[in-house]
Amino acid sequence: MHLAVPTLVECGNCGNRIMPHRVCPKCGYYRGKQVLKPEEMA
């Protein structure tokens, strides 16, 4: 048995590596739309 490496994709807005189908924690964008403001994530 071994651990699987998680799949990561690049955020289309800032280039941060994130898990697919998740809001980017760095910029707050999901699928080209800002859904969270950076100050809300702090």
C-alpha positions as CSV (number, residue, x, y, z in Angstrom):
1,M,0.0,0.0,0.0
2,H,1.3,3.5,-0.8
3,L,0.2,7.1,-0.6
4,A,-1.2,8.7,-3.7
5,V,0.1,12.1,-4.8
6,P,-2.8,14.6,-5.0
7,T,-3.7,16.0,-8.4
8,L,-3.0,19.7,-8.6
9,V,-4.0,22.2,-11.3
10,E,-2.9,25.8,-11.9
11,C,-5.2,28.6,-11.0
12,G,-6.2,30.4,-14.1
13,N,-6.0,33.8,-12.4
14,C,-2.9,33.8,-10.3
15,G,-1.0,30.6,-11.2
16,N,-1.2,29.1,-7.7
17,R,-1.3,25.3,-7.6
18,I,-4.7,24.1,-6.2
19,M,-6.8,21.0,-6.1
20,P,-9.3,20.8,-9.0
21,H,-12.8,22.2,-8.5
22,R,-11.8,24.4,-5.5
23,V,-11.7,28.1,-4.9
24,C,-8.1,29.4,-5.0
25,P,-7.1,30.3,-1.4
26,K,-4.6,32.9,-2.7
27,C,-6.8,35.0,-4.9
28,G,-10.4,33.8,-4.3
29,Y,-11.2,33.0,-7.9
30,Y,-13.1,29.9,-9.2
31,R,-13.7,29.3,-12.9
32,G,-12.8,32.8,-13.8
33,K,-15.0,34.6,-11.3
34,Q,-14.1,36.1,-8.0
35,V,-16.2,34.3,-5.3
36,L,-14.2,35.3,-2.2
37,K,-12.4,38.5,-1.5
38,P,-8.8,37.9,-0.2
39,E,-9.6,39.7,3.1
40,E,-12.5,37.2,3.7
41,M,-10.1,34.3,3.5
42,A,-7.7,35.6,6.2
